[in-house]
């Protein structure tokens, strides 16, 4: 129960300010950060058909960047709170299109890979904002 309570605890004002400062960095990220995240999303095994299909690739990259922006804006509004999943018509349509084309749940690995890249960049930002671990 204690770990559940810790997950729900609001960050201190100082930590919330650090989160917001980090989010501002994310929102003003250099283009190579987004490129790294997009590259990660498009290169897991099984994504070759998305990579070569301009329409699918464009939607996937737009969703990828939209997920990052949704996360960032949510953390500006409520630092450290759980962020809801972005389910909009474009995302739902994209997933349905992947299924119609024979992709399976493994296609979601591309978004997980992009999330891992974003997490690595986020950790770099966080540790760059403070020396207080």
C-alpha positions as CSV (number, residue, x, y, z in Angstrom):
1,X,0.0,0.0,0.0
2,X,2.8,2.4,0.8
3,X,4.1,2.2,-2.8
4,X,0.6,3.1,-4.1
5,X,0.5,6.1,-1.8
6,X,4.0,7.2,-3.0
7,X,2.9,7.0,-6.6
8,X,-0.1,9.3,-5.9
9,X,1.8,11.8,-3.8
10,X,2.1,15.2,-5.4
11,X,5.7,16.4,-5.9
12,X,6.9,19.3,-3.8
13,X,6.8,22.8,-5.2
14,X,10.5,22.6,-6.0
15,X,10.2,19.3,-7.8
16,X,7.1,20.5,-9.7
17,X,9.1,23.6,-10.8
18,X,11.9,21.4,-12.0
19,X,9.5,19.2,-13.9
20,X,8.0,22.3,-15.6
21,X,11.5,23.6,-16.4
22,X,12.3,20.2,-18.0
23,X,9.1,20.1,-19.9
24,X,9.9,23.6,-21.4
25,X,13.1,22.0,-22.6
26,X,11.2,19.2,-24.2
27,X,8.7,21.6,-25.8
28,X,11.6,23.5,-27.3
29,X,13.7,20.4,-28.1
30,X,16.2,20.7,-30.9
31,X,15.1,19.0,-34.1
32,X,17.6,16.2,-33.7
33,X,15.8,15.0,-30.5
34,X,12.6,14.6,-32.4
35,X,14.5,12.9,-35.2
36,X,16.1,10.5,-32.8
37,X,12.6,9.6,-31.4
38,X,11.2,9.2,-34.8
39,X,14.1,7.1,-36.0
40,X,13.5,4.9,-32.9
41,X,9.8,4.6,-33.8
42,X,10.4,3.6,-37.4
43,X,13.2,1.0,-37.0
44,X,12.1,-1.8,-34.8
45,X,11.8,-5.2,-36.5
46,X,8.5,-5.4,-38.4
47,X,8.1,-1.7,-39.1
48,X,9.7,-1.9,-42.6
49,X,6.3,-1.8,-44.3
50,X,5.4,1.4,-42.4
51,X,8.8,2.9,-43.1
52,X,8.4,2.5,-46.9
53,X,4.7,3.6,-47.0
54,X,4.7,7.4,-47.0
55,X,1.1,7.7,-45.8
56,X,1.5,5.3,-42.8
57,X,4.9,6.7,-41.9
58,X,3.6,10.3,-41.9
59,X,0.7,9.3,-39.6
60,X,3.0,7.3,-37.3
61,X,5.4,10.2,-36.9
62,X,2.6,12.7,-36.3
63,X,1.2,10.4,-33.6
64,X,4.6,9.9,-32.1
65,X,5.2,13.7,-31.8
66,X,1.6,14.2,-30.6
67,X,2.2,11.7,-27.8
68,X,5.3,13.6,-26.7
69,X,3.4,16.9,-26.8
70,X,0.5,15.5,-24.9
71,X,2.8,14.2,-22.2
72,X,4.6,17.5,-22.0
73,X,1.5,19.6,-21.8
74,X,0.0,17.3,-19.2
75,X,3.1,17.7,-17.1
76,X,3.0,21.5,-17.4
77,X,-0.6,21.5,-16.1
78,X,-0.1,18.9,-13.4
79,X,3.6,18.1,-12.9
80,X,4.3,14.5,-12.0
81,X,0.7,13.3,-12.3
82,X,-0.1,10.2,-14.4
83,X,-0.7,11.1,-18.0
84,X,-3.7,9.8,-19.8
85,X,-3.3,7.8,-23.0
86,X,-4.0,9.8,-26.1
87,X,-6.8,8.2,-27.9
88,X,-8.1,10.2,-30.8
89,X,-9.6,9.4,-34.2
90,X,-6.2,9.5,-36.0
91,X,-4.6,7.1,-33.6
92,X,-7.5,4.7,-33.6
93,X,-7.7,4.8,-37.4
94,X,-3.9,4.2,-37.6
95,X,-4.1,1.1,-35.4
96,X,-7.1,-0.2,-37.3
97,X,-5.2,0.4,-40.6
98,X,-2.2,-1.6,-39.3
99,X,-4.4,-4.5,-38.3
100,X,-6.1,-4.5,-41.7
101,X,-2.6,-4.7,-43.3
102,X,-1.7,-7.7,-41.2
103,X,0.4,-6.1,-38.4
104,X,0.1,-7.5,-34.9
105,X,0.6,-6.2,-31.4
106,X,4.4,-6.2,-32.2
107,X,3.8,-3.0,-34.2
108,X,3.3,-1.3,-30.8
109,X,6.9,-1.9,-30.1
110,X,7.8,1.0,-32.3
111,X,6.0,3.4,-30.0
112,X,7.6,1.7,-27.0
113,X,11.0,2.1,-28.6
114,X,10.3,5.8,-29.2
115,X,9.1,6.1,-25.6
116,X,12.4,4.7,-24.4
117,X,14.3,7.2,-26.5
118,X,12.1,10.0,-25.1
119,X,12.7,8.7,-21.5
120,X,16.5,8.7,-22.1
121,X,16.4,12.3,-23.2
122,X,14.1,13.2,-20.3
123,X,16.6,11.7,-17.8
124,X,19.4,13.7,-19.4
125,X,17.3,16.9,-19.0
126,X,16.4,16.0,-15.4
127,X,19.9,15.3,-14.3
128,X,21.0,18.5,-16.2
129,X,18.6,20.6,-14.2
130,X,19.9,19.7,-10.7
131,X,22.7,18.0,-9.0
132,X,20.4,16.9,-6.1
133,X,19.6,13.3,-6.9
